[in-house]
Amino acid sequence: MIKYQDRILYGTDVTIPEEEPEFESKSRDLAEKWRSNWIYLATDSTQQIKYLPGKVKGLHLPKRVVDKIFHKNADRYFTNVKL
């Protein structure tokens, strides 16, 4: 991930309409998944991942790499996209 840090974008294509009855709970679930992914990339904490046996230790990537994955690469890419 460090070698290809300029090529990685974090994102999802999940959408939840606000009028959906379960909007609040699904939004909380997505926020928790984002948090879990951030913990995995940014820290060396261990966490239990659903469907995996045992705990998984985080990658503890440098802050500059995490910032690129979660924000800066998307800004750079979408700033140059012509819609």
mmCIF file of the N, C-alpha and C atoms, coordinates in Angstrom:
data_MODEL
# 
_entry.id   MODEL 
# 
loop_
_atom_site.group_PDB 
_atom_site.id 
_atom_site.type_symbol 
_atom_site.label_atom_id 
_atom_site.label_alt_id 
_atom_site.label_comp_id 
_atom_site.label_asym_id 
_atom_site.label_entity_id 
_atom_site.label_seq_id 
_atom_site.pdbx_PDB_ins_code 
_atom_site.Cartn_x 
_atom_site.Cartn_y 
_atom_site.Cartn_z 
_atom_site.occupancy 
_atom_site.B_iso_or_equiv 
_atom_site.pdbx_formal_charge 
_atom_site.auth_seq_id 
_atom_site.auth_comp_id 
_atom_site.auth_asym_id 
_atom_site.auth_atom_id 
_atom_site.pdbx_PDB_model_num 
ATOM 1   N N  . MET A 1 1  ? 0.825   -1.190  0.000   1.00 0.00 ? 1  MET A N  1 
ATOM 2   C CA . MET A 1 1  ? 0.000   0.000   0.000   1.00 0.00 ? 1  MET A CA 1 
ATOM 3   C C  . MET A 1 1  ? 0.872   1.257   0.000   1.00 0.00 ? 1  MET A C  1 
ATOM 4   N N  . ILE A 1 2  ? 2.029   1.152   0.590   1.00 0.00 ? 2  ILE A N  1 
ATOM 5   C CA . ILE A 1 2  ? 2.924   2.310   0.575   1.00 0.00 ? 2  ILE A CA 1 
ATOM 6   C C  . ILE A 1 2  ? 3.464   2.529   -0.833  1.00 0.00 ? 2  ILE A C  1 
ATOM 7   N N  . LYS A 1 3  ? 3.855   1.455   -1.505  1.00 0.00 ? 3  LYS A N  1 
ATOM 8   C CA . LYS A 1 3  ? 4.405   1.577   -2.854  1.00 0.00 ? 3  LYS A CA 1 
ATOM 9   C C  . LYS A 1 3  ? 3.401   2.211   -3.817  1.00 0.00 ? 3  LYS A C  1 
ATOM 10  N N  . TYR A 1 4  ? 2.124   1.819   -3.717  1.00 0.00 ? 4  TYR A N  1 
ATOM 11  C CA . TYR A 1 4  ? 1.109   2.304   -4.649  1.00 0.00 ? 4  TYR A CA 1 
ATOM 12  C C  . TYR A 1 4  ? 0.141   3.291   -4.006  1.00 0.00 ? 4  TYR A C  1 
ATOM 13  N N  . GLN A 1 5  ? 0.601   4.021   -3.010  1.00 0.00 ? 5  GLN A N  1 
ATOM 14  C CA . GLN A 1 5  ? -0.260  4.921   -2.252  1.00 0.00 ? 5  GLN A CA 1 
ATOM 15  C C  . GLN A 1 5  ? -0.976  5.975   -3.096  1.00 0.00 ? 5  GLN A C  1 
ATOM 16  N N  . ASP A 1 6  ? -0.427  6.345   -4.222  1.00 0.00 ? 6  ASP A N  1 
ATOM 17  C CA . ASP A 1 6  ? -1.063  7.357   -5.070  1.00 0.00 ? 6  ASP A CA 1 
ATOM 18  C C  . ASP A 1 6  ? -2.156  6.778   -5.963  1.00 0.00 ? 6  ASP A C  1 
ATOM 19  N N  . ARG A 1 7  ? -2.336  5.464   -5.926  1.00 0.00 ? 7  ARG A N  1 
ATOM 20  C CA . ARG A 1 7  ? -3.317  4.794   -6.791  1.00 0.00 ? 7  ARG A CA 1 
ATOM 21  C C  . ARG A 1 7  ? -4.532  4.265   -6.031  1.00 0.00 ? 7  ARG A C  1 
ATOM 22  N N  . ILE A 1 8  ? -4.567  4.427   -4.724  1.00 0.00 ? 8  ILE A N  1 
ATOM 23  C CA . ILE A 1 8  ? -5.614  3.813   -3.907  1.00 0.00 ? 8  ILE A CA 1 
ATOM 24  C C  . ILE A 1 8  ? -6.640  4.863   -3.480  1.00 0.00 ? 8  ILE A C  1 
ATOM 25  N N  . LEU A 1 9  ? -7.921  4.553   -3.716  1.00 0.00 ? 9  LEU A N  1 
ATOM 26  C CA . LEU A 1 9  ? -9.023  5.412   -3.267  1.00 0.00 ? 9  LEU A CA 1 
ATOM 27  C C  . LEU A 1 9  ? -9.903  4.604   -2.325  1.00 0.00 ? 9  LEU A C  1 
ATOM 28  N N  . TYR A 1 10 ? -10.251 5.175   -1.204  1.00 0.00 ? 10 TYR A N  1 
ATOM 29  C CA . TYR A 1 10 ? -11.197 4.523   -0.304  1.00 0.00 ? 10 TYR A CA 1 
ATOM 30  C C  . TYR A 1 10 ? -12.584 5.031   -0.660  1.00 0.00 ? 10 TYR A C  1 
ATOM 31  N N  . GLY A 1 11 ? -13.523 4.129   -0.791  1.00 0.00 ? 11 GLY A N  1 
ATOM 32  C CA . GLY A 1 11 ? -14.875 4.571   -1.105  1.00 0.00 ? 11 GLY A CA 1 
ATOM 33  C C  . GLY A 1 11 ? -15.863 3.431   -1.074  1.00 0.00 ? 11 GLY A C  1 
ATOM 34  N N  . THR A 1 12 ? -17.099 3.776   -1.305  1.00 0.00 ? 12 THR A N  1 
ATOM 35  C CA . THR A 1 12 ? -18.172 2.797   -1.360  1.00 0.00 ? 12 THR A CA 1 
ATOM 36  C C  . THR A 1 12 ? -19.208 3.275   -2.364  1.00 0.00 ? 12 THR A C  1 
ATOM 37  N N  . ASP A 1 13 ? -19.979 2.342   -2.859  1.00 0.00 ? 13 ASP A N  1 
ATOM 38  C CA . ASP A 1 13 ? -21.078 2.710   -3.744  1.00 0.00 ? 13 ASP A CA 1 
ATOM 39  C C  . ASP A 1 13 ? -22.421 2.507   -3.044  1.00 0.00 ? 13 ASP A C  1 
ATOM 40  N N  . VAL A 1 14 ? -22.383 2.318   -1.730  1.00 0.00 ? 14 VAL A N  1 
ATOM 41  C CA . VAL A 1 14 ? -23.603 2.114   -0.957  1.00 0.00 ? 14 VAL A CA 1 
ATOM 42  C C  . VAL A 1 14 ? -24.350 3.436   -0.826  1.00 0.00 ? 14 VAL A C  1 
ATOM 43  N N  . THR A 1 15 ? -25.640 3.388   -1.100  1.00 0.00 ? 15 THR A N  1 
ATOM 44  C CA . THR A 1 15 ? -26.488 4.561   -0.867  1.00 0.00 ? 15 THR A CA 1 
ATOM 45  C C  . THR A 1 15 ? -27.663 4.136   0.009   1.00 0.00 ? 15 THR A C  1 
ATOM 46  N N  . ILE A 1 16 ? -28.073 5.040   0.873   1.00 0.00 ? 16 ILE A N  1 
ATOM 47  C CA . ILE A 1 16 ? -29.210 4.778   1.757   1.00 0.00 ? 16 ILE A CA 1 
ATOM 48  C C  . ILE A 1 16 ? -30.137 5.989   1.666   1.00 0.00 ? 16 ILE A C  1 
ATOM 49  N N  . PRO A 1 17 ? -31.306 5.834   1.057   1.00 0.00 ? 17 PRO A N  1 
ATOM 50  C CA . PRO A 1 17 ? -32.242 6.959   0.982   1.00 0.00 ? 17 PRO A CA 1 
ATOM 51  C C  . PRO A 1 17 ? -32.689 7.377   2.387   1.00 0.00 ? 17 PRO A C  1 
ATOM 52  N N  . GLU A 1 18 ? -32.720 8.673   2.640   1.00 0.00 ? 18 GLU A N  1 
ATOM 53  C CA . GLU A 1 18 ? -33.106 9.170   3.966   1.00 0.00 ? 18 GLU A CA 1 
ATOM 54  C C  . GLU A 1 18 ? -34.510 8.748   4.360   1.00 0.00 ? 18 GLU A C  1 
ATOM 55  N N  . GLU A 1 19 ? -35.371 8.514   3.377   1.00 0.00 ? 19 GLU A N  1 
ATOM 56  C CA . GLU A 1 19 ? -36.752 8.131   3.694   1.00 0.00 ? 19 GLU A CA 1 
ATOM 57  C C  . GLU A 1 19 ? -36.881 6.643   4.037   1.00 0.00 ? 19 GLU A C  1 
ATOM 58  N N  . GLU A 1 20 ? -35.794 5.893   3.881   1.00 0.00 ? 20 GLU A N  1 
ATOM 59  C CA . GLU A 1 20 ? -35.828 4.472   4.219   1.00 0.00 ? 20 GLU A CA 1 
ATOM 60  C C  . GLU A 1 20 ? -36.027 4.307   5.732   1.00 0.00 ? 20 GLU A C  1 
ATOM 61  N N  . PRO A 1 21 ? -36.930 3.403   6.127   1.00 0.00 ? 21 PRO A N  1 
ATOM 62  C CA . PRO A 1 21 ? -37.228 3.235   7.553   1.00 0.00 ? 21 PRO A CA 1 
ATOM 63  C C  . PRO A 1 21 ? -36.006 2.925   8.422   1.00 0.00 ? 21 PRO A C  1 
ATOM 64  N N  . GLU A 1 22 ? -35.020 2.243   7.864   1.00 0.00 ? 22 GLU A N  1 
ATOM 65  C CA . GLU A 1 22 ? -33.844 1.850   8.641   1.00 0.00 ? 22 GLU A CA 1 
ATOM 66  C C  . GLU A 1 22 ? -32.635 2.748   8.369   1.00 0.00 ? 22 GLU A C  1 
ATOM 67  N N  . PHE A 1 23 ? -32.877 3.969   7.911   1.00 0.00 ? 23 PHE A N  1 
ATOM 68  C CA . PHE A 1 23 ? -31.796 4.884   7.543   1.00 0.00 ? 23 PHE A CA 1 
ATOM 69  C C  . PHE A 1 23 ? -30.801 5.077   8.675   1.00 0.00 ? 23 PHE A C  1 
ATOM 70  N N  . GLU A 1 24 ? -31.275 5.356   9.867   1.00 0.00 ? 24 GLU A N  1 
ATOM 71  C CA . GLU A 1 24 ? -30.384 5.638   10.999  1.00 0.00 ? 24 GLU A CA 1 
ATOM 72  C C  . GLU A 1 24 ? -29.497 4.445   11.337  1.00 0.00 ? 24 GLU A C  1 
ATOM 73  N N  . SER A 1 25 ? -30.081 3.257   11.428  1.00 0.00 ? 25 SER A N  1 
ATOM 74  C CA . SER A 1 25 ? -29.281 2.088   11.808  1.00 0.00 ? 25 SER A CA 1 
ATOM 75  C C  . SER A 1 25 ? -28.292 1.715   10.706  1.00 0.00 ? 25 SER A C  1 
ATOM 76  N N  . LYS A 1 26 ? -28.699 1.819   9.443   1.00 0.00 ? 26 LYS A N  1 
ATOM 77  C CA . LYS A 1 26 ? -27.777 1.508   8.341   1.00 0.00 ? 26 LYS A CA 1 
ATOM 78  C C  . LYS A 1 26 ? -26.650 2.536   8.265   1.00 0.00 ? 26 LYS A C  1 
ATOM 79  N N  . SER A 1 27 ? -26.968 3.792   8.549   1.00 0.00 ? 27 SER A N  1 
ATOM 80  C CA . SER A 1 27 ? -25.938 4.834   8.562   1.00 0.00 ? 27 SER A CA 1 
ATOM 81  C C  . SER A 1 27 ? -24.918 4.561   9.663   1.00 0.00 ? 27 SER A C  1 
ATOM 82  N N  . ARG A 1 28 ? -25.392 4.147   10.826  1.00 0.00 ? 28 ARG A N  1 
ATOM 83  C CA . ARG A 1 28 ? -24.480 3.801   11.926  1.00 0.00 ? 28 ARG A CA 1 
ATOM 84  C C  . ARG A 1 28 ? -23.607 2.608   11.540  1.00 0.00 ? 28 ARG A C  1 
ATOM 85  N N  . ASP A 1 29 ? -24.200 1.615   10.878  1.00 0.00 ? 29 ASP A N  1 
ATOM 86  C CA . ASP A 1 29 ? -23.425 0.442   10.443  1.00 0.00 ? 29 ASP A CA 1 
ATOM 87  C C  . ASP A 1 29 ? -22.315 0.845   9.468   1.00 0.00 ? 29 ASP A C  1 
ATOM 88  N N  . LEU A 1 30 ? -22.638 1.714   8.515   1.00 0.00 ? 30 LEU A N  1 
ATOM 89  C CA . LEU A 1 30 ? -21.622 2.171   7.559   1.00 0.00 ? 30 LEU A CA 1 
ATOM 90  C C  . LEU A 1 30 ? -20.522 2.963   8.254   1.00 0.00 ? 30 LEU A C  1 
ATOM 91  N N  . ALA A 1 31 ? -20.903 3.797   9.201   1.00 0.00 ? 31 ALA A N  1 
ATOM 92  C CA . ALA A 1 31 ? -19.918 4.584   9.946   1.00 0.00 ? 31 ALA A CA 1 
ATOM 93  C C  . ALA A 1 31 ? -18.998 3.657   10.740  1.00 0.00 ? 31 ALA A C  1 
ATOM 94  N N  . GLU A 1 32 ? -19.552 2.605   11.302  1.00 0.00 ? 32 GLU A N  1 
ATOM 95  C CA . GLU A 1 32 ? -18.736 1.644   12.056  1.00 0.00 ? 32 GLU A CA 1 
ATOM 96  C C  . GLU A 1 32 ? -17.785 0.884   11.128  1.00 0.00 ? 32 GLU A C  1 
ATOM 97  N N  . LYS A 1 33 ? -18.227 0.549   9.930   1.00 0.00 ? 33 LYS A N  1 
ATOM 98  C CA . LYS A 1 33 ? -17.346 -0.119  8.962   1.00 0.00 ? 33 LYS A CA 1 
ATOM 99  C C  . LYS A 1 33 ? -16.205 0.806   8.549   1.00 0.00 ? 33 LYS A C  1 
ATOM 100 N N  . TRP A 1 34 ? -16.527 2.088   8.321   1.00 0.00 ? 34 TRP A N  1 
ATOM 101 C CA . TRP A 1 34 ? -15.491 3.060   7.975   1.00 0.00 ? 34 TRP A CA 1 
ATOM 102 C C  . TRP A 1 34 ? -14.472 3.150   9.110   1.00 0.00 ? 34 TRP A C  1 
ATOM 103 N N  . ARG A 1 35 ? -14.970 3.230   10.329  1.00 0.00 ? 35 ARG A N  1 
ATOM 104 C CA . ARG A 1 35 ? -14.090 3.332   11.494  1.00 0.00 ? 35 ARG A CA 1 
ATOM 105 C C  . ARG A 1 35 ? -13.185 2.099   11.598  1.00 0.00 ? 35 ARG A C  1 
ATOM 106 N N  . SER A 1 36 ? -13.740 0.923   11.392  1.00 0.00 ? 36 SER A N  1 
ATOM 107 C CA . SER A 1 36 ? -12.964 -0.311  11.442  1.00 0.00 ? 36 SER A CA 1 
ATOM 108 C C  . SER A 1 36 ? -11.874 -0.316  10.367  1.00 0.00 ? 36 SER A C  1 
ATOM 109 N N  . ASN A 1 37 ? -12.220 0.131   9.172   1.00 0.00 ? 37 ASN A N  1 
ATOM 110 C CA . ASN A 1 37 ? -11.236 0.203   8.085   1.00 0.00 ? 37 ASN A CA 1 
ATOM 111 C C  . ASN A 1 37 ? -10.135 1.210   8.410   1.00 0.00 ? 37 ASN A C  1 
ATOM 112 N N  . TRP A 1 38 ? -10.528 2.346   8.985   1.00 0.00 ? 38 TRP A N  1 
ATOM 113 C CA . TRP A 1 38 ? -9.545  3.368   9.361   1.00 0.00 ? 38 TRP A CA 1 
ATOM 114 C C  . TRP A 1 38 ? -8.601  2.812   10.426  1.00 0.00 ? 38 TRP A C  1 
ATOM 115 N N  . ILE A 1 39 ? -9.152  2.142   11.431  1.00 0.00 ? 39 ILE A N  1 
ATOM 116 C CA . ILE A 1 39 ? -8.325  1.550   12.483  1.00 0.00 ? 39 ILE A CA 1 
ATOM 117 C C  . ILE A 1 39 ? -7.335  0.562   11.875  1.00 0.00 ? 39 ILE A C  1 
ATOM 118 N N  . TYR A 1 40 ? -7.801  -0.256  10.934  1.00 0.00 ? 40 TYR A N  1 
ATOM 119 C CA . TYR A 1 40 ? -6.931  -1.243  10.290  1.00 0.00 ? 40 TYR A CA 1 
ATOM 120 C C  . TYR A 1 40 ? -5.784  -0.570  9.535   1.00 0.00 ? 40 TYR A C  1 
ATOM 121 N N  . LEU A 1 41 ? -6.067  0.479   8.803   1.00 0.00 ? 41 LEU A N  1 
ATOM 122 C CA . LEU A 1 41 ? -5.034  1.134   8.003   1.00 0.00 ? 41 LEU A CA 1 
ATOM 123 C C  . LEU A 1 41 ? -4.126  2.044   8.821   1.00 0.00 ? 41 LEU A C  1 
ATOM 124 N N  . ALA A 1 42 ? -4.670  2.743   9.805   1.00 0.00 ? 42 ALA A N  1 
ATOM 125 C CA . ALA A 1 42 ? -3.934  3.810   10.488  1.00 0.00 ? 42 ALA A CA 1 
ATOM 126 C C  . ALA A 1 42 ? -3.268  3.394   11.794  1.00 0.00 ? 42 ALA A C  1 
ATOM 127 N N  . THR A 1 43 ? -3.665  2.272   12.382  1.00 0.00 ? 43 THR A N  1 
ATOM 128 C CA . THR A 1 43 ? -3.117  1.890   13.686  1.00 0.00 ? 43 THR A CA 1 
ATOM 129 C C  . THR A 1 43 ? -2.581  0.458   13.650  1.00 0.00 ? 43 THR A C  1 
ATOM 130 N N  . ASP A 1 44 ? -1.934  0.080   14.738  1.00 0.00 ? 44 ASP A N  1 
ATOM 131 C CA . ASP A 1 44 ? -1.502  -1.313  14.863  1.00 0.00 ? 44 ASP A CA 1 
ATOM 132 C C  . ASP A 1 44 ? -2.379  -2.064  15.867  1.00 0.00 ? 44 ASP A C  1 
ATOM 133 N N  . SER A 1 45 ? -3.556  -1.527  16.138  1.00 0.00 ? 45 SER A N  1 
ATOM 134 C CA . SER A 1 45 ? -4.510  -2.185  17.027  1.00 0.00 ? 45 SER A CA 1 
ATOM 135 C C  . SER A 1 45 ? -4.996  -3.482  16.405  1.00 0.00 ? 45 SER A C  1 
ATOM 136 N N  . THR A 1 46 ? -5.370  -4.420  17.256  1.00 0.00 ? 46 THR A N  1 
ATOM 137 C CA . THR A 1 46 ? -5.959  -5.650  16.750  1.00 0.00 ? 46 THR A CA 1 
ATOM 138 C C  . THR A 1 46 ? -7.470  -5.565  16.888  1.00 0.00 ? 46 THR A C  1 
ATOM 139 N N  . GLN A 1 47 ? -8.170  -6.172  15.954  1.00 0.00 ? 47 GLN A N  1 
ATOM 140 C CA . GLN A 1 47 ? -9.621  -6.193  16.004  1.00 0.00 ? 47 GLN A CA 1 
ATOM 141 C C  . GLN A 1 47 ? -10.146 -7.482  15.397  1.00 0.00 ? 47 GLN A C  1 
ATOM 142 N N  . GLN A 1 48 ? -11.300 -7.871  15.861  1.00 0.00 ? 48 GLN A N  1 
ATOM 143 C CA . GLN A 1 48 ? -11.963 -9.052  15.321  1.00 0.00 ? 48 GLN A CA 1 
ATOM 144 C C  . GLN A 1 48 ? -12.733 -8.639  14.076  1.00 0.00 ? 48 GLN A C  1 
ATOM 145 N N  . ILE A 1 49 ? -12.520 -9.325  12.983  1.00 0.00 ? 49 ILE A N  1 
ATOM 146 C CA . ILE A 1 49 ? -13.195 -9.043  11.729  1.00 0.00 ? 49 ILE A CA 1 
ATOM 147 C C  . ILE A 1 49 ? -14.191 -10.170 11.466  1.00 0.00 ? 49 ILE A C  1 
ATOM 148 N N  . LYS A 1 50 ? -15.416 -9.796  11.179  1.00 0.00 ? 50 LYS A N  1 
ATOM 149 C CA . LYS A 1 50 ? -16.453 -10.779 10.898  1.00 0.00 ? 50 LYS A CA 1 
ATOM 150 C C  . LYS A 1 50 ? -15.994 -11.694 9.764   1.00 0.00 ? 50 LYS A C  1 
ATOM 151 N N  . TYR A 1 51 ? -16.252 -12.971 9.909   1.00 0.00 ? 51 TYR A N  1 
ATOM 152 C CA . TYR A 1 51 ? -15.919 -14.010 8.920   1.00 0.00 ? 51 TYR A CA 1 
ATOM 153 C C  . TYR A 1 51 ? -14.440 -14.384 8.872   1.00 0.00 ? 51 TYR A C  1 
ATOM 154 N N  . LEU A 1 52 ? -13.600 -13.809 9.722   1.00 0.00 ? 52 LEU A N  1 
ATOM 155 C CA . LEU A 1 52 ? -12.196 -14.203 9.772   1.00 0.00 ? 52 LEU A CA 1 
ATOM 156 C C  . LEU A 1 52 ? -11.899 -14.816 11.133  1.00 0.00 ? 52 LEU A C  1 
ATOM 157 N N  . PRO A 1 53 ? -11.166 -15.916 11.142  1.00 0.00 ? 53 PRO A N  1 
ATOM 158 C CA . PRO A 1 53 ? -10.813 -16.502 12.437  1.00 0.00 ? 53 PRO A CA 1 
ATOM 159 C C  . PRO A 1 53 ? -9.702  -15.679 13.098  1.00 0.00 ? 53 PRO A C  1 
ATOM 160 N N  . GLY A 1 54 ? -9.792  -15.484 14.366  1.00 0.00 ? 54 GLY A N  1 
ATOM 161 C CA . GLY A 1 54 ? -8.758  -14.746 15.081  1.00 0.00 ? 54 GLY A CA 1 
ATOM 162 C C  . GLY A 1 54 ? -8.841  -13.257 14.867  1.00 0.00 ? 54 GLY A C  1 
ATOM 163 N N  . LYS A 1 55 ? -7.933  -12.558 15.509  1.00 0.00 ? 55 LYS A N  1 
ATOM 164 C CA . LYS A 1 55 ? -7.894  -11.099 15.391  1.00 0.00 ? 55 LYS A CA 1 
ATOM 165 C C  . LYS A 1 55 ? -6.918  -10.680 14.306  1.00 0.00 ? 55 LYS A C  1 
ATOM 166 N N  . VAL A 1 56 ? -7.130  -9.481  13.781  1.00 0.00 ? 56 VAL A N  1 
ATOM 167 C CA . VAL A 1 56 ? -6.299  -8.934  12.712  1.00 0.00 ? 56 VAL A CA 1 
ATOM 168 C C  . VAL A 1 56 ? -5.597  -7.686  13.238  1.00 0.00 ? 56 VAL A C  1 
ATOM 169 N N  . LYS A 1 57 ? -4.293  -7.636  13.039  1.00 0.00 ? 57 LYS A N  1 
ATOM 170 C CA . LYS A 1 57 ? -3.515  -6.474  13.477  1.00 0.00 ? 57 LYS A CA 1 
ATOM 171 C C  . LYS A 1 57 ? -3.492  -5.428  12.372  1.00 0.00 ? 57 LYS A C  1 
ATOM 172 N N  . GLY A 1 58 ? -3.648  -4.169  12.754  1.00 0.00 ? 58 GLY A N  1 
ATOM 173 C CA . GLY A 1 58 ? -3.649  -3.069  11.797  1.00 0.00 ? 58 GLY A CA 1 
ATOM 174 C C  . GLY A 1 58 ? -2.297  -2.868  11.131  1.00 0.00 ? 58 GLY A C  1 
ATOM 175 N N  . LEU A 1 59 ? -2.318  -2.184  9.990   1.00 0.00 ? 59 LEU A N  1 
ATOM 176 C CA . LEU A 1 59 ? -1.106  -1.961  9.201   1.00 0.00 ? 59 LEU A CA 1 
ATOM 177 C C  . LEU A 1 59 ? -0.246  -0.810  9.705   1.00 0.00 ? 59 LEU A C  1 
ATOM 178 N N  . HIS A 1 60 ? -0.836  0.112   10.457  1.00 0.00 ? 60 HIS A N  1 
ATOM 179 C CA . HIS A 1 60 ? -0.130  1.281   10.994  1.00 0.00 ? 60 HIS A CA 1 
ATOM 180 C C  . HIS A 1 60 ? 0.638   2.017   9.900   1.00 0.00 ? 60 HIS A C  1 
ATOM 181 N N  . LEU A 1 61 ? -0.083  2.332   8.811   1.00 0.00 ? 61 LEU A N  1 
ATOM 182 C CA . LEU A 1 61 ? 0.520   3.070   7.702   1.00 0.00 ? 61 LEU A CA 1 
ATOM 183 C C  . LEU A 1 61 ? 0.845   4.486   8.155   1.00 0.00 ? 61 LEU A C  1 
ATOM 184 N N  . PRO A 1 62 ? 1.835   5.113   7.528   1.00 0.00 ? 62 PRO A N  1 
ATOM 185 C CA . PRO A 1 62 ? 2.138   6.512   7.860   1.00 0.00 ? 62 PRO A CA 1 
ATOM 186 C C  . PRO A 1 62 ? 0.925   7.407   7.597   1.00 0.00 ? 62 PRO A C  1 
ATOM 187 N N  . LYS A 1 63 ? 0.797   8.457   8.404   1.00 0.00 ? 63 LYS A N  1 
ATOM 188 C CA . LYS A 1 63 ? -0.340  9.377   8.291   1.00 0.00 ? 63 LYS A CA 1 
ATOM 189 C C  . LYS A 1 63 ? -0.483  9.914   6.873   1.00 0.00 ? 63 LYS A C  1 
ATOM 190 N N  . ARG A 1 64 ? 0.601   10.244  6.223   1.00 0.00 ? 64 ARG A N  1 
ATOM 191 C CA . ARG A 1 64 ? 0.519   10.799  4.859   1.00 0.00 ? 64 ARG A CA 1 
ATOM 192 C C  . ARG A 1 64 ? -0.111  9.804   3.897   1.00 0.00 ? 64 ARG A C  1 
ATOM 193 N N  . VAL A 1 65 ? 0.136   8.511   4.084   1.00 0.00 ? 65 VAL A N  1 
ATOM 194 C CA . VAL A 1 65 ? -0.442  7.476   3.221   1.00 0.00 ? 65 VAL A CA 1 
ATOM 195 C C  . VAL A 1 65 ? -1.933  7.327   3.512   1.00 0.00 ? 65 VAL A C  1 
ATOM 196 N N  . VAL A 1 66 ? -2.296  7.287   4.775   1.00 0.00 ? 66 VAL A N  1 
ATOM 197 C CA . VAL A 1 66 ? -3.715  7.182   5.162   1.00 0.00 ? 66 VAL A CA 1 
ATOM 198 C C  . VAL A 1 66 ? -4.488  8.386   4.641   1.00 0.00 ? 66 VAL A C  1 
ATOM 199 N N  . ASP A 1 67 ? -3.911  9.575   4.749   1.00 0.00 ? 67 ASP A N  1 
ATOM 200 C CA . ASP A 1 67 ? -4.574  10.785  4.235   1.00 0.00 ? 67 ASP A CA 1 
ATOM 201 C C  . ASP A 1 67 ? -4.809  10.688  2.734   1.00 0.00 ? 67 ASP A C  1 
ATOM 202 N N  . LYS A 1 68 ? -3.855  10.136  2.010   1.00 0.00 ? 68 LYS A N  1 
ATOM 203 C CA . LYS A 1 68 ? -4.027  9.971   0.566   1.00 0.00 ? 68 LYS A CA 1 
ATOM 204 C C  . LYS A 1 68 ? -5.154  8.986   0.258   1.00 0.00 ? 68 LYS A C  1 
ATOM 205 N N  . ILE A 1 69 ? -5.158  7.858   0.953   1.00 0.00 ? 69 ILE A N  1 
ATOM 206 C CA . ILE A 1 69 ? -6.159  6.822   0.696   1.00 0.00 ? 69 ILE A CA 1 
ATOM 207 C C  . ILE A 1 69 ? -7.570  7.324   0.990   1.00 0.00 ? 69 ILE A C  1 
ATOM 208 N N  . PHE A 1 70 ? -7.731  8.029   2.094   1.00 0.00 ? 70 PHE A N  1 
ATOM 209 C CA . PHE A 1 70 ? -9.062  8.448   2.515   1.00 0.00 ? 70 PHE A CA 1 
ATOM 210 C C  . PHE A 1 70 ? -9.500  9.796   1.947   1.00 0.00 ? 70 PHE A C  1 
ATOM 211 N N  . HIS A 1 71 ? -8.576  10.587  1.399   1.00 0.00 ? 71 HIS A N  1 
ATOM 212 C CA . HIS A 1 71 ? -9.000  11.931  1.005   1.00 0.00 ? 71 HIS A CA 1 
ATOM 213 C C  . HIS A 1 71 ? -8.233  12.514  -0.188  1.00 0.00 ? 71 HIS A C  1 
ATOM 214 N N  . LYS A 1 72 ? -6.940  12.639  -0.057  1.00 0.00 ? 72 LYS A N  1 
ATOM 215 C CA . LYS A 1 72 ? -6.167  13.411  -1.038  1.00 0.00 ? 72 LYS A CA 1 
ATOM 216 C C  . LYS A 1 72 ? -6.171  12.824  -2.446  1.00 0.00 ? 72 LYS A C  1 
ATOM 217 N N  . ASN A 1 73 ? -6.111  11.501  -2.572  1.00 0.00 ? 73 ASN A N  1 
ATOM 218 C CA . ASN A 1 73 ? -6.132  10.902  -3.909  1.00 0.00 ? 73 ASN A CA 1 
ATOM 219 C C  . ASN A 1 73 ? -7.463  11.170  -4.611  1.00 0.00 ? 73 ASN A C  1 
ATOM 220 N N  . ALA A 1 74 ? -8.555  11.067  -3.877  1.00 0.00 ? 74 ALA A N  1 
ATOM 221 C CA . ALA A 1 74 ? -9.863  11.343  -4.471  1.00 0.00 ? 74 ALA A CA 1 
ATOM 222 C C  . ALA A 1 74 ? -9.965  12.809  -4.879  1.00 0.00 ? 74 ALA A C  1 
ATOM 223 N N  . ASP A 1 75 ? -9.490  13.705  -4.031  1.00 0.00 ? 75 ASP A N  1 
ATOM 224 C CA . ASP A 1 75 ? -9.495  15.129  -4.390  1.00 0.00 ? 75 ASP A CA 1 
ATOM 225 C C  . ASP A 1 75 ? -8.711  15.366  -5.673  1.00 0.00 ? 75 ASP A C  1 
ATOM 226 N N  . ARG A 1 76 ? -7.542  14.763  -5.756  1.00 0.00 ? 76 ARG A N  1 
ATOM 227 C CA . ARG A 1 76 ? -6.701  14.949  -6.944  1.00 0.00 ? 76 ARG A CA 1 
ATOM 228 C C  . ARG A 1 76 ? -7.386  14.377  -8.181  1.00 0.00 ? 76 ARG A C  1 
ATOM 229 N N  . TYR A 1 77 ? -7.952  13.193  -8.069  1.00 0.00 ? 77 TYR A N  1 
ATOM 230 C CA . TYR A 1 77 ? -8.584  12.551  -9.214  1.00 0.00 ? 77 TYR A CA 1 
ATOM 231 C C  . TYR A 1 77 ? -9.838  13.292  -9.648  1.00 0.00 ? 77 TYR A C  1 
ATOM 232 N N  . PHE A 1 78 ? -10.749 13.556  -8.723  1.00 0.00 ? 78 PHE A N  1 
ATOM 233 C CA . PHE A 1 78 ? -12.027 14.144  -9.090  1.00 0.00 ? 78 PHE A CA 1 
ATOM 234 C C  . PHE A 1 78 ? -11.940 15.623  -9.430  1.00 0.00 ? 78 PHE A C  1 
ATOM 235 N N  . THR A 1 79 ? -10.872 16.283  -9.047  1.00 0.00 ? 79 THR A N  1 
ATOM 236 C CA . THR A 1 79 ? -10.668 17.657  -9.450  1.00 0.00 ? 79 THR A CA 1 
ATOM 237 C C  . THR A 1 79 ? -10.403 17.746  -10.949 1.00 0.00 ? 79 THR A C  1 
ATOM 238 N N  . ASN A 1 80 ? -9.777  16.710  -11.507 1.00 0.00 ? 80 ASN A N  1 
ATOM 239 C CA . ASN A 1 80 ? -9.403  16.708  -12.925 1.00 0.00 ? 80 ASN A CA 1 
ATOM 240 C C  . ASN A 1 80 ? -10.412 16.002  -13.837 1.00 0.00 ? 80 ASN A C  1 
ATOM 241 N N  . VAL A 1 81 ? -11.471 15.458  -13.275 1.00 0.00 ? 81 VAL A N  1 
ATOM 242 C CA . VAL A 1 81 ? -12.454 14.730  -14.081 1.00 0.00 ? 81 VAL A CA 1 
ATOM 243 C C  . VAL A 1 81 ? -13.436 15.707  -14.718 1.00 0.00 ? 81 VAL A C  1 
ATOM 244 N N  . LYS A 1 82 ? -13.655 15.549  -15.999 1.00 0.00 ? 82 LYS A N  1 
ATOM 245 C CA . LYS A 1 82 ? -14.632 16.364  -16.724 1.00 0.00 ? 82 LYS A CA 1 
ATOM 246 C C  . LYS A 1 82 ? -15.940 15.590  -16.793 1.00 0.00 ? 82 LYS A C  1 
ATOM 247 N N  . LEU A 1 83 ? -16.992 16.108  -16.213 1.00 0.00 ? 83 LEU A N  1 
ATOM 248 C CA . LEU A 1 83 ? -18.285 15.426  -16.234 1.00 0.00 ? 83 LEU A CA 1 
ATOM 249 C C  . LEU A 1 83 ? -19.142 15.922  -17.373 1.00 0.00 ? 83 LEU A C  1 
# 
